[in-house]
Amino acid sequence: MRITGAQVTCDTETTPRKDVTQNSPPIIKDLISPTTTAMAAPPPTPPPGDHGRELGHVVVIGGNGFLGHHIVAQALNRVDGAALAWSASAVTSIDLACDRNRVPGAAYHECDIADAPALAALVARLRPDVVVHTASPVASGEGPVARDLYRRVNVGGTRAVVDACQQPAAAVKALVYTSSASVVSDNRSDLLNADERWPVIRGELQHEYYSESKAAAEEIVLAANRHSPSNLLTTSLRPAGIFGEGDVQTLAGLLRALRARRTNVQLGDNLNIFDFTYVGNVAHAHLLAAHALLATAAAFSSASSTVSAPLDHERVDGEAFFVTNDSPCYFWDFARAVWRAAGHDAGTAGVWRLSRTLGVALGFLSEVFSSIVGRPATFTRQRAVISTMTRYYNITKAKTVLRYEPLWSLPEGVARGVGWFLEQDKRDTVKAQ
């Protein structure tokens, strides 16, 4: 089998993995050495023209969540080792609860986005220039309770956010929405070098309601673009496989497996290629999109504006963009890079390789047992499928139109993310003494 794309060329059937061409995805285990684990990455170099960008008043909905608080920190230039130099007159977080992930210098307001009247009143009072909407439940299940939550927050909540931004009293110029790269996946089939031309998968073809709800929300956001009377400008970002400091899924799950001594089990043959994206890069892309929308709004606000309106092929408003680290890799190599960064360097010796079919069967049994005891399943059929499928994306559009480039490499992101978790473990140990 030969998989080809902008970033990947793997001769998996005829060539051993150690002999893959230099155009192959990076094999992460070869990029992170044990001597550099958990160390802070060197300061990233912002792309040309990234300094001193005006953002005005930024409101981050979900600003106390995983991705949201990283956006708040970057907008306030409070990122260790990074000189991003954004210029925001104010940064405000709106979240269901604001007692965690607080960033000095930000303002905080608690509000349920599913409460449309309360949200509308709050946004009208704040009158932000740009709203970044990141709030979403974690993709953690497919039962009726989970589906209702996805529908209420991702669909109903996003509709409430759009309505709040469109009201004349709020005077919001721009809205950036956090969608998901999974909207073009049926969550069963492999995706190879997918870009924005790929169709969004909806309805009976979509096997995961989380992805269905994110696609529905994205449709609501993009349909609101330049919709009178508000002329709100909107865009949607589709990040893939987010991980990093504060991560409750990817790194947290891999480190739980390490603590439970389950690193010797691998689903599949590890020839599946996957896109993981460091959260700092995703946050950076959101601010690039926000700035681009504000520049477009400025161009349209006055005929005498010195800012030129974008050409159609340069437009950010009304568009969707995939965001990754631009470094697809073998799925289990990433997992072993995380374990190595945490001090576990057993490699592949003694690893048990299980087929996807067996993994799905075990996931089903885990789900049944968890439903009986009334606890969330730690291993599911969907996790078995995801860990054995190829899913990577082409981000040429984001690089060309948003001028996005990852500020942190994949190894740097792993080092920063795992380092944060190790530091949290140390603090918890001290508290317990």
Secondary structure, 3 states (H helix, E strand, C coil): CEEECCCCEEECCCCCHHHCCCCCCCCHHHCCCHHHCCCCCCCCCCCCCCCCEEEEEEEEECCCCHHHHHHHHHHCCCCCCCCCCEEEEEEEEEECCCCCCCCCCCEEEECCCCCHHHHHHHHHHHCCCEEEECCCCCCCCCCHHHHHHHHHHHHHHHHHHHHHHHCCCCCCCEEEEECCHHHHCCCCCCEEEECCCCCCCCHHHCCCHHHHHHHHHHHHHHHCCCCCCCCCEEEEEEECCEECCCCCCHHHHHHHHHHCCCCCEEECCCCCEECCEEHHHHHHHHHHHHHHHHHHHHHHHCCCCCCCCCCHHHCCCCCEEEECCCCCEEHHHHHHHHHHHCCCCCCCCCCEEECHHHHHHHHHHHHHHHHHHCCCCCCCHHHHHHCCCCEEECCHHHHHHHCCCCCCCHHHHHHHHHHHHHHHHHHHHHHHC
